[in-house]
Amino acid sequence: MKAKWLKTIGEYLKGVFLYGLIDEIYREKRSIDHLFMLGLFGNTIGFPHLFNYYHLKILPYYVMKLEPWKRRVLKERDFFDSIKDD
């Protein structure tokens, strides 16, 4: 019982102190993934680029990520979505 309580307190403190750092890391990773997917599948959303041999080598690893990426990139956004509540 005491170990479970201590574990819960530890997870809470980790969330309080590290959430901002972890959130920033995930945001950077997401932006790099968006850029990579734009280079790979940009023509599916109307962004022209040259297609080459290396796209075909990487394609099987990213086909499953194509539909969720297209939904995220083409989603309508409002100005108020970008304002953070601080």
N, C-alpha and C positions, 0 to 999 in steps of 0.2 A: 504494500500500500504506500509506504513512504517512498520507495524507489519510483513508483509511477507518478507520484506527486512531484518529486524532484525533476523527473524527466519532463513533465508538463511545464514546470516553471522554467526549465532550461530552454525548451522550445519557444516559449513565450518571449524570453529575453533575447534569444537569437533572432526572432522575428522583429522585435522592436529595434534592435541595434543594426541588423544587417539587411533589412528589407530594402532600404534605399540603394545600397550597393548592389544587391542582387538584381533589383529592378532595372538599374542602369545597365548592368551587364546584359540582361535579356533584351533590353531595348536596342543596344548596339548590335547584338547578334541578329535580331530581327531585321535591322536596317541593312546589314551585310547580306543576309539571305535575300531580301528584296532586290538588292542590286545584282546579286548573282542570278536570281531567277529572271530578272529583266534582261540580262545578257543572254540567257539561255532561251527563254520563251517570249521575248519581247514582241516578236511578230504576231503572236496570238492576241495581243491587245492593241496592235496597231503601231508599235514602236519598231521602225525598220532597223535592221542590222544585217551584217553579212553572216551567212551560215557556213560553217566549216566542219571539217572532219572531227574536231574535238568535241563539238556539241553532241555528235552521235555517240561518242564514247561515254559521255557523262549522262546522257538522256535516261538510260534505264534506272539510275539511282534517284532521279528527280521527277519521274512521271507521276508518282503517287502524290507529290506535293503540288502538282499543277493546279488542280481545281480549287483547293483552299487558297492558294496564292492569288488566283484570278479573282476570287470573291473578295479578298482583302484589298487588293489593289483597285478594283473597279467599284468598290462600295462608295455610295454617295456619302460625303462628309459635310458636316455643317461647320461654320466658323466656331461655334460654341463647343464643339467636340475637342478642339485643340487648346482650349483654355483650361488650365489646371486650377483646381480648388486648393489654395494654400491658406 
